[in-house]
Amino acid sequence: MNGVTIQVDREPRASRVLGIGGYRPSRSVTNAEIVDRIDSSDEWIRTRSGIESRRWANDEETVVAMSLAAARKALADAGVQPEQVDCVIVSTVTHLFQTPSAAAEIAHKLGTNRAAAFDVSAACAGFCYGLSLASDMVRAGTARHVVVIGVERLSDLTDKTDRSTAFLFADGAGAAVVGPAADLGEAGIGPVVWGSDGEHLDLIRQKEDWRDALFGEAGPSMPHLVMEGNPVFRWASYEMAKVAQEALTAAGVTVEDLDVFVPHQANMRITDAMSRQLKLPERVAVARDIATQGNTSAASIPLAIERMLETGEAQSGDLALIIGFGAGLVYAGQVIRIP
């Protein structure tokens, strides 16, 4: 051992969300366009999920195009220039290229100065995963400004005749800019509580791998997502309420301190069940963006935050609990300050 000390950055930092932006595809698809293919009704869909309509992307609204639009809005909201971005993290399960990453293309097209870039595959918990990674980077000094994007084109992988999923899934992108807080007392992102429960791997999954979808006996087709609705509902409604409570405890706050609750927009009934389990005060604003957006997986939390800011349900500086959960089964939750 030669006694040389490796230099590290030991300056203590706190992180916060500096800006939020979203992109919603222009096409709104009502329940009336769905029901005939799945032998259902508008009332059945609304009762089961709370969804009135959802957004589906057109050919030009690609994963990268939607991400760029959302990221540019978030950067403008944060007052951060693209060349100040040190890293781009993209959470998606619907980028159709295994490599290169969507993040690398987005970092380049945003105009960053060769920012680090990588994709995360954590389904509906992906935005929370990315936010935690970004927060740790800022706190450790690895990066000063990080763009976190959740983006999906779930309509590409949705079987439009599957009664359990055809009405649920949708498309869109949401982004956040994470950067340093003014001082340690201004921390805006709490500790993450995250994990996975692989015992229930089959409850939400891609039905076919790409090889079987392209070269199977039925001929070339896109793979589809399948879900066991009732077990997922029970798991998300009750197990995730426990995780949400752990995230509050980790941040040193209680439900009485909250202003906003933004769960992954999976299903309105799940949102209602979690709210009851947490015993949220009536004054706490609860995100219900799923009604007109549908389930956009990794994009749902930032899109819901943006909508709440636009409608006045949330204000800058509000204390919010966010939690994502989905295929894997993976989950993550943390307390943040609304930018």
PyMOL commands that set and color helices and strands:
alter all, ss='L'
color gray80, all
select helices_A, chain A and resi 31-33+35-38+42-49+63-78+82-84+102-110+123-140+154-157+184-186+198-203+210-215+229-251+255-257+268-278+290-293+297-311
alter helices_A, ss='H'
color red, helices_A
select strands_A, chain A and resi 15-23+27-30+53-56+87-91+116-120+146-153+171-180+193-196+204-206+225-227+260-263+285-286+319-326+330-337
alter strands_A, ss='S'
color yellow, strands_A
deselect
rebuild
show_as cartoon
